[in-house]
Structure formats: C-alpha cells, structure tokens
Amino acid sequence: MLETHAGRATCEEMKLADLAARFGTPLYVYSRRRLKANTERVARAFAPLRAHLRYSVKANSNGAILRLLREWGAGFDVVSAGELYRSLQAGASPGAVVFAGVGKSDAELRYAVETGVGWINVEAREEVDVLEAIAASMGARPHVAVRLNPAVEADTHRHIATSGKRSKFGIDFDEAGRLLADAARYPHLDLAGVHVHVGSQLASPDATVAAVRKALELVDRYRLRMLDIGGGFPVNDQAGADAGPAPAPSDFAEALAPLLRDRDLELMIEPGRSIVADAGLLLTCVLYVKQRAGRQIVVVDAGMTDLIRPALYDAYHPIVPLQAHSATGVLSDVVGPVCESADAFAHDRPLPPMQRGDLLAITHAGAYGMSMASNYNSRLRPAEVLVDGASAWLIRRRETMEDLLAMEVSEQ
C-alpha cells in the first residue's frame, strides 16, 4: 500500500509526509483499497469450497475497519467479550460471529450465549461442563464446536504456533473423540462442529492439510456439520529480504480442495493478518542519530509500545525512508524511546544516512500493531488514519495525558 512516485511516498493518492504533518507521528495509516482487495482475494480463493469468512478481530479491532469488513460480507472470529462487543457495535449479525479462546470466563460464556453468537469453540471438557450449566440456566442451546489440537507442528515461530504437543490450545484427539461421544450428556449444547488452527505465518499449507485430515476423522465419526479450519495465511515481506514468496490463500484452498470440495459442511475460515497486515503502516519521525560500532543508531518517536512485534517475535518489517536519498545505505539500527533494550524495529538494516526530522514508514504493520499497543512508560498510544483515494480521515484519535488517568479512581 506504500508507493513511491518521483521521490514521494504515498498511500493511495495521499502523500505520507502530508499525513504526518496533519496528524502527527507516530501514526498508523491504513489503505481502504488494499483492505478491500485482500478481503476479496481470500474470499475468492475459498469460494469454490463455499467457506464463510470470519475475520480474526484480534489482528486489528478498529471499529472503522470492522464496519468495512462487515459491509464486504465478512463475519467475525472473536476471542474475548470485548472483541464480541466491538463486533456487535460494528453492526455484525451475532450469527456471523465465532467465539473462540482458550480461557473464556463464565461471564464471557454467558455473554456469548445471551448474544446468540453463531458458534462457540470450546477448548476443554471443563469448559463444556460450565457452558452446559450456563445454557441450561438461560434456557438456550448454543451451537458448539470442539477445538482440536491435532499435535501437528507448524513451520512458524514458536510464539505463533498453536497446535504442538505442548501447546495450551485445544483438546487432544482422543479426548475430543470421547467428548463428542458424550454429546448426549449435554442436552443444552448443540455439539456439532470441530475447529483446528495450527498457527500463523505458515510457510506452507502442509500442516493445515494434516490438521484438517485429523479433524475430518471426527467429522465423519460423529456426523458433525461444521468445520472451522482457522487462518494463518502468511503475508509476504514479513520474514526478511532473503525469504521466498509466501504461499497465497489460494494455495491453501487448492491444497484443501481434495479433502473438502465434495462435502456438505458448514466451512469457516478465520483470516486476519492476510487481510490487514500489508494494508497498514506505521509512520515515525527520526529524533536523533548516533554513530556507534560502525553503524548508525536511528532513534525514532515510535516504540515497542506502538508496534511490539519485532521485540516479541523478532518479526521483520520493511522500513522505508520517505525522503529521497542519493547516498548509499549504511548498516543501521532503528530503535525506539522506550526504556528497554528490546525496543528496536531493526538491526543492521541498510538505510541512507538519516537526520533529525526524517520520516520512516514501517510497513506491513496493519496486523497486531495497534491492537497490541500499550501505555508502558506512560506513553500515549498513536492515532489511526484511514485513506481512501485522495481522502484521509481519523479513525482513532491520539491519546492525551488525561486519557492516561481516565480509568483511575481515588481511594476516598
């Protein structure tokens, strides 16, 4: 979504330097055009399988983005009561919402039942017992799917793998079978689906295919009608300059087609990153430049409080100077102002000589950027802007000092 024309960096038809001047930095900028194109690409890939798209709200939960996705036909995958509330406030039909999550509280389960979400994905037998009691007390019978941990090791970073033998997510295959065999013990639950999700930024469809094969054993044995295959479709340019192209959503759909195309199943997919990651970037301004150990240290006004992924996952994000430079690149560390050594966006990255006031765009930051932002160091979270052609508007204002204290109460 970032383009350069005659030395000018733009998002759609808006110059990024103008957005920085108008809204300040750090600043999240999203492209409506790219959001729509990504949504259509995923939906088109899985259309032959008649899959229902349930956008993963945790990737980016801004209400303006959720409203757009709803208008384009998406439902939502949520993992907390707060995400469910956000989805409903964005106009989602409750029946188009899947409520997942490894540790739902009793209050969250009650909220899901009273709201009438389409499916509740459970991750422990105890959770099923709790949900049965809640549904009975409310005279309800929600649709429920068992999240299967297929013990498939995905080729991805260990912090975003969700199906290994020691993973906290899901229910082991044998226990899932026993639970489904006991469905009659839960008269207030429509226990009729299975859910698998092996991780994010998947290097190939192989682990997803292996997980779906296991899930289909349960589907066939217990005559289930819903299969939720999760998401995890990767995004290019996230693994570094030397990485090859990531598989597209269509590669996953084509790999799964032999298993799924002739089945009469309610099929769910839960893309998140593949829709919003490359539709967003983080604009930041250079504060200071130091020379140390043969490289330049570029201190910027954004930090791990605004984009924690490099510190948390060693995630790679391309960094693009907005100003045109003729000088050759020098090895550079791009670091933030937070009082943590982990507060860095890149190490030994070739950049031209930088100076105070220069602007940088940290791209592929639309997913798990603002949704994971924090007030650590009592820093103010940034503003968010949505661009549509030659127009841009604020979709979240920058926090103020007063916002830092707004939730605190006196002891008196």
Phi and psi in degrees as a GROMACS rama.xvg file:
@    title "Ramachandran Plot"
@    xaxis  label "Phi"
@    yaxis  label "Psi"
@TYPE xy
-95.5298  127.565  LEU-2
-127.613  154.529  GLU-3
-122.05  131.969  THR-4
-134.252  117.834  HIS-5
50.3615  43.2238  ALA-6
80.8479  2.88802  GLY-7
-106.918  128.622  ARG-8
-91.7967  131.23  ALA-9
-132.208  157.477  THR-10
-115.876  115.506  CYS-11
52.5714  -122.344  GLU-12
-100.79  9.46195  GLU-13
-99.4862  130.072  MET-14
-73.3804  130.394  LYS-15
-64.8908  -34.5082  LEU-16
-62.568  -35.6777  ALA-17
-67.7242  -38.2566  ASP-18
-65.2186  -40.7386  LEU-19
-62.5082  -41.1963  ALA-20
-67.4646  -35.3339  ALA-21
-79.1631  -41.5531  ARG-22
-110.581  -10.0162  PHE-23
83.7323  173.79  GLY-24
-130.641  157.131  THR-25
-63.4644  152.423  PRO-26
-148.589  127.122  LEU-27
-86.6506  133.292  TYR-28
-126.179  129.551  VAL-29
-121.461  145.56  TYR-30
-101.851  117.138  SER-31
-61.7148  -40.1724  ARG-32
-60.9094  -44.6668  ARG-33
-70.2691  -37.8925  ARG-34
-56.8283  -46.0177  LEU-35
-67.1775  -43.4359  LYS-36
-61.9734  -41.6563  ALA-37
-66.4742  -41.313  ASN-38
-61.569  -45.2097  THR-39
-66.1239  -35.8503  GLU-40
-63.7552  -45.285  ARG-41
-67.3918  -45.4799  VAL-42
-61.5975  -41.3835  ALA-43
-65.0844  -39.2407  ARG-44
-62.0309  -38.5331  ALA-45
-99.6393  3.85516  PHE-46
-58.95  -40.8805  ALA-47
-60.7819  -22.098  PRO-48
-95.4804  1.84193  LEU-49
56.8602  41.6062  ARG-50
-83.8066  143.582  ALA-51
-90.2434  126.785  HIS-52
-85.9434  122.084  LEU-53
-122.272  96.2611  ARG-54
-60.1354  134.627  TYR-55
-80.1366  103.798  SER-56
-62.6543  -29.1141  VAL-57
-61.835  -23.3587  LYS-58
-64.457  -43.1766  ALA-59
-163.286  116.224  ASN-60
-106.798  14.4643  SER-61
-60.6057  134.35  ASN-62
-60.4548  -35.5665  GLY-63
-64.4915  -39.2239  ALA-64
-69.7437  -41.0258  ILE-65
-61.898  -40.4101  LEU-66
-63.8358  -40.2183  ARG-67
-62.2643  -46.5643  LEU-68
-62.4394  -39.0409  LEU-69
-61.8253  -43.596  ARG-70
-60.6041  -31.4223  GLU-71
-88.6234  8.85299  TRP-72
99.5167  4.03914  GLY-73
-83.56  146.994  ALA-74
-98.2394  -164.024  GLY-75
-137.642  142.702  PHE-76
-105.464  118.769  ASP-77
-120.833  155.193  VAL-78
-129.582  16.1771  VAL-79
-160.107  163.352  SER-80
-62.9922  -35.8044  ALA-81
-62.8753  -42.2126  GLY-82
-67.278  -36.043  GLU-83
-62.1789  -45.0883  LEU-84
-60.3709  -45.7869  TYR-85
-58.5869  -43.4277  ARG-86
-63.5903  -43.7192  SER-87
-65.6511  -39.047  LEU-88
-66.3163  -24.0454  GLN-89
-83.9412  2.97244  ALA-90
94.7224  12.3141  GLY-91
-65.8275  142.088  ALA-92
-73.9316  129.614  SER-93
-53.9282  -34.6772  PRO-94
-67.1581  -15.2383  GLY-95
-98.6533  19.9918  ALA-96
-117.418  133.844  VAL-97
-108.493  127.195  VAL-98
-104.478  108.366  PHE-99
-110.873  -171.868  ALA-100
126.94  136.323  GLY-101
-78.1864  -19.0682  VAL-102
-139.952  64.4814  GLY-103
-75.8864  134.037  LYS-104
-76.3027  165.757  SER-105
-58.441  -40.1176  ASP-106
-64.0783  -38.3747  ALA-107
-67.8601  -41.5539  GLU-108
-63.1895  -40.777  LEU-109
-63.5032  -41.137  ARG-110
-62.9948  -42.1405  TYR-111
-62.7623  -41.3936  ALA-112
-68.8446  -46.6278  VAL-113
-68.2996  -27.8097  GLU-114
-74.8108  -29.3663  THR-115
81.9606  41.7989  GLY-116
-62.1768  157.271  VAL-117
-62.7821  -47.1606  GLY-118
-143.472  145.03  TRP-119
-114.632  120.546  ILE-120
-95.0047  116.745  ASN-121
-97.3088  153.137  VAL-122
-128.851  10.1905  GLU-123
-161.681  149.196  ALA-124
-61.6033  -38.0056  ARG-125
-59.4375  -36.8325  GLU-126
-63.4365  -37.9461  GLU-127
-63.7571  -41.4298  VAL-128
-61.2964  -44.4102  ASP-129
-63.9362  -44.2381  VAL-130
-65.5612  -37.6083  LEU-131
-60.2061  -44.5386  GLU-132
-65.012  -40.6662  ALA-133
-65.6505  -46.8724  ILE-134
-62.5437  -39.5408  ALA-135
-63.1782  -41.7221  ALA-136
-66.5692  -22.9981  SER-137
-102.951  -1.11328  MET-138
64.4121  35.752  GLY-139
-117.565  167.008  ALA-140
-143.59  80.0718  ARG-141
-70.2402  155.587  PRO-142
-78.9008  131.486  HIS-143
-130.645  136.705  VAL-144
-120.342  145.539  ALA-145
-90.5996  124.734  VAL-146
-81.7812  117.032  ARG-147
-89.4992  130.548  LEU-148
-94.6526  104.381  ASN-149
-80.7015  3.73895  PRO-150
57.2  39.4477  ALA-151
-104.728  125.636  VAL-152
-86.8397  114.417  GLU-153
-84.2252  149.642  ALA-154
-85.3135  84.0038  ASP-155
-159.277  177.127  THR-156
-62.7548  141.81  HIS-157
-61.777  -25.0942  ARG-158
-77.2152  -14.1504  HIS-159
-122.543  19.0426  ILE-160
-93.6112  135.912  ALA-161
-128.267  11.3762  THR-162
-134.034  15.3834  SER-163
-73.3677  171.105  GLY-164
-63.0159  -26.075  LYS-165
-104.595  8.5728  ARG-166
-67.5941  147.29  SER-167
-76.1068  -12.465  LYS-168
-87.2161  142.477  PHE-169
77.3174  -174.781  GLY-170
-121.949  135.145  ILE-171
-57.3941  153.387  ASP-172
-55.2795  -50.025  PHE-173
-64.7005  -41.1477  ASP-174
-67.8455  -37.3232  GLU-175
-61.4596  -40.0241  ALA-176
-63.3081  -43.4699  GLY-177
-63.9481  -38.3815  ARG-178
-64.614  -45.5904  LEU-179
-66.7172  -33.7294  LEU-180
-66.0045  -25.1774  ALA-181
-93.7249  17.2328  ASP-182
-54.472  -31.8672  ALA-183
-64.22  -20.3207  ALA-184
-73.0022  -9.5576  ARG-185
-122.5  71.7459  TYR-186
-65.1963  -18.7327  PRO-187
-96.8826  10.893  HIS-188
-124.329  133.559  LEU-189
-90.7576  83.9359  ASP-190
-82.8142  90.3563  LEU-191
-137.407  16.089  ALA-192
-146.426  169.556  GLY-193
-139.044  145.386  VAL-194
-127.956  134.439  HIS-195
-133.273  145.533  VAL-196
-156.518  117.313  HIS-197
-95.4199  -10.7916  VAL-198
146.627  -176.902  GLY-199
-116.182  163.877  SER-200
53.1827  48.0497  GLN-201
-70.9913  132.448  LEU-202
-76.0273  -18.398  ALA-203
-159.411  165.689  SER-204
-76.5777  -3.99815  PRO-205
-57.9383  -46.4786  ASP-206
-65.7562  -37.7506  ALA-207
-64.78  -42.7664  THR-208
-61.5083  -44.6323  VAL-209
-61.7462  -41.328  ALA-210
-66.5518  -41.5011  ALA-211
-65.5789  -36.8538  VAL-212
-56.9891  -44.47  ARG-213
-65.7706  -42.0304  LYS-214
-61.7885  -38.0809  ALA-215
-67.5847  -25.0634  LEU-216
-60.4312  -41.0579  GLU-217
-71.7191  -39.9827  LEU-218
-56.6941  -46.5906  VAL-219
-71.0616  -42.0644  ASP-220
-66.8476  -36.6753  ARG-221
-113.017  12.1045  TYR-222
52.4161  52.103  ARG-223
-80.8449  156.484  LEU-224
-113.676  -7.69251  ARG-225
-127.706  137.898  MET-226
-131.55  122.322  LEU-227
-108.699  113.939  ASP-228
-97.4713  9.18779  ILE-229
69.5916  -150.212  GLY-230
-137.902  -121.285  GLY-231
91.4545  3.36851  GLY-232
-60.8797  128.627  PHE-233
-80.6747  170.182  PRO-234
-123.553  135.374  VAL-235
-65.3705  158.474  ASN-236
69.1883  14.5923  ASP-237
-96.8999  -19.0602  GLN-238
-103.18  0.869567  ALA-239
115.814  163.699  GLY-240
-66.2285  -25.5716  ALA-241
-89.1466  -3.62462  ASP-242
-76.7811  146.89  ALA-243
-77.1315  175.673  GLY-244
-64.1226  139.85  PRO-245
-77.8354  149.181  ALA-246
-63.1086  143.077  PRO-247
-84.3902  162.699  ALA-248
-53.7341  -34.8646  PRO-249
-64.2979  -30.0695  SER-250
-65.0379  -39.1999  ASP-251
-67.4992  -44.5038  PHE-252
-62.1023  -42.7133  ALA-253
-67.7387  -36.5206  GLU-254
-68.0156  -31.7362  ALA-255
-87.027  -17.8261  LEU-256
-55.5623  -44.4551  ALA-257
-59.8817  -25.9783  PRO-258
-85.6512  -26.95  LEU-259
-119.558  -19.4782  LEU-260
-67.5408  -26.5202  ARG-261
-99.8477  14.0055  ASP-262
-102.897  143.178  ARG-263
-93.2077  77.9986  ASP-264
-123.694  147.232  LEU-265
-81.5292  103.732  GLU-266
-101.012  131.95  LEU-267
-116.346  141.725  MET-268
-126.159  150.17  ILE-269
-129.212  65.2927  GLU-270
-72.5829  146.462  PRO-271
-137.768  -71.7931  GLY-272
-54.1472  -42.4564  ARG-273
-66.3925  -14.9562  SER-274
-95.0369  -41.1633  ILE-275
-108.975  -17.1405  VAL-276
-58.6945  -58.3384  ALA-277
-84.5715  5.17802  ASP-278
-90.0545  -1.73274  ALA-279
-134.428  150.248  GLY-280
-141.376  161.693  LEU-281
-113.142  117.422  LEU-282
-86.6192  134.028  LEU-283
-142.108  153.653  THR-284
-111.584  139.369  CYS-285
-72.6261  125.586  VAL-286
-91.5609  -49.912  LEU-287
-147.402  157.069  TYR-288
-130.127  130.57  VAL-289
-123.246  153.186  LYS-290
-108.582  126.031  GLN-291
-155.189  132.659  ARG-292
52.6773  40.5637  ALA-293
77.2462  14.7207  GLY-294
-142.651  163.212  ARG-295
-96.1172  136.857  GLN-296
-101.89  114.988  ILE-297
-102.222  110.276  VAL-298
-93.6114  121.265  VAL-299
-115.138  168.216  VAL-300
-84.9454  -8.38931  ASP-301
-89.2032  153.046  ALA-302
-143.54  -174.057  GLY-303
-63.6199  -17.7902  MET-304
-69.8507  -22.729  THR-305
-96.1449  -35.8337  ASP-306
-145.631  99.0426  LEU-307
-90.3233  -9.48709  ILE-308
-56.6847  -43.6196  ARG-309
-60.6834  -38.3523  PRO-310
-73.0276  -35.2376  ALA-311
-83.8384  -41.0077  LEU-312
-119.311  4.14947  TYR-313
57.3002  33.3454  ASP-314
-68.7354  141.178  ALA-315
-93.0377  129.416  TYR-316
-128.683  125.502  HIS-317
-58.1189  142.556  PRO-318
-124.459  122.399  ILE-319
-120.885  121.258  VAL-320
-68.3965  137.514  PRO-321
-79.3066  -29.7042  LEU-322
-81.2837  142.668  GLN-323
-73.6683  131.956  ALA-324
-128.443  137.532  HIS-325
-94.9805  -17.1382  SER-326
-71.3035  150.535  ALA-327
-72.5072  159.013  THR-328
-73.4417  150.767  GLY-329
-124.659  151.41  VAL-330
-62.3511  131.861  LEU-331
-138.771  144.326  SER-332
-104.894  126.842  ASP-333
-104.31  114.672  VAL-334
-128.448  159.407  VAL-335
-104.448  -177.007  GLY-336
-92.0103  -2.12139  PRO-337
-71.1344  144.392  VAL-338
-79.9566  62.2903  CYS-339
-146.645  136.095  GLU-340
-65.0872  -24.1903  SER-341
-74.1854  -7.56569  ALA-342
-78.078  78.3766  ASP-343
-146.164  142.23  ALA-344
-96.1905  -22.447  PHE-345
-164.836  149.383  ALA-346
-125.52  140.926  HIS-347
53.1837  39.51  ASP-348
-93.2185  128.93  ARG-349
-69.5139  119.862  PRO-350
-137.228  153.374  LEU-351
-66.8668  163.363  PRO-352
-55.7152  125.902  PRO-353
-102.992  160.105  MET-354
-142.274  161.738  GLN-355
-53.1196  133.554  ARG-356
94.8047  -14.0606  GLY-357
-64.3853  152.726  ASP-358
-110.08  141.05  LEU-359
-123.071  143.96  LEU-360
-109.163  118.987  ALA-361
-94.1251  107.257  ILE-362
-91.087  175.066  THR-363
55.0148  41.8184  HIS-364
-112.567  12.576  ALA-365
-74.2414  -20.6307  GLY-366
-107.766  134.063  ALA-367
56.8466  31.4802  TYR-368
-101.306  -82.7926  GLY-369
-63.9862  -32.3969  MET-370
-67.2024  -18.3568  SER-371
-108.968  7.59962  MET-372
-67.0744  154.58  ALA-373
-141.686  173.853  SER-374
-103.752  22.7519  ASN-375
-54.7156  144.968  TYR-376
64.5562  15.6001  ASN-377
53.7873  39.2042  SER-378
-84.6957  147.886  ARG-379
-83.0501  132.947  LEU-380
-72.103  148.965  ARG-381
-75.8476  169.88  PRO-382
-82.3739  162.687  ALA-383
-127.575  140.376  GLU-384
-131.16  139.575  VAL-385
-110.626  129.683  LEU-386
-106.398  134.454  VAL-387
-134.56  97.7546  ASP-388
67.7688  -118.212  GLY-389
-99.5176  15.2754  ALA-390
-120.322  151.724  SER-391
-146.097  140.975  ALA-392
-142.234  152.954  TRP-393
-72.9162  127.925  LEU-394
-112.798  -7.42633  ILE-395
-156.486  124.941  ARG-396
-74.9464  158.887  ARG-397
-68.6375  141.603  ARG-398
-68.1362  157.304  GLU-399
-114.438  168.25  THR-400
-58.176  -37.3262  MET-401
-64.1093  -32.7828  GLU-402
-61.944  -31.2122  ASP-403
-60.7501  -31.1343  LEU-404
-105.434  -0.687788  LEU-405
-61.0072  -31.2474  ALA-406
-94.0702  -5.92463  MET-407
-83.8668  147.473  GLU-408
-123.443  153.659  VAL-409
-74.722  152.597  SER-410
-74.4453  -15.854  GLU-411
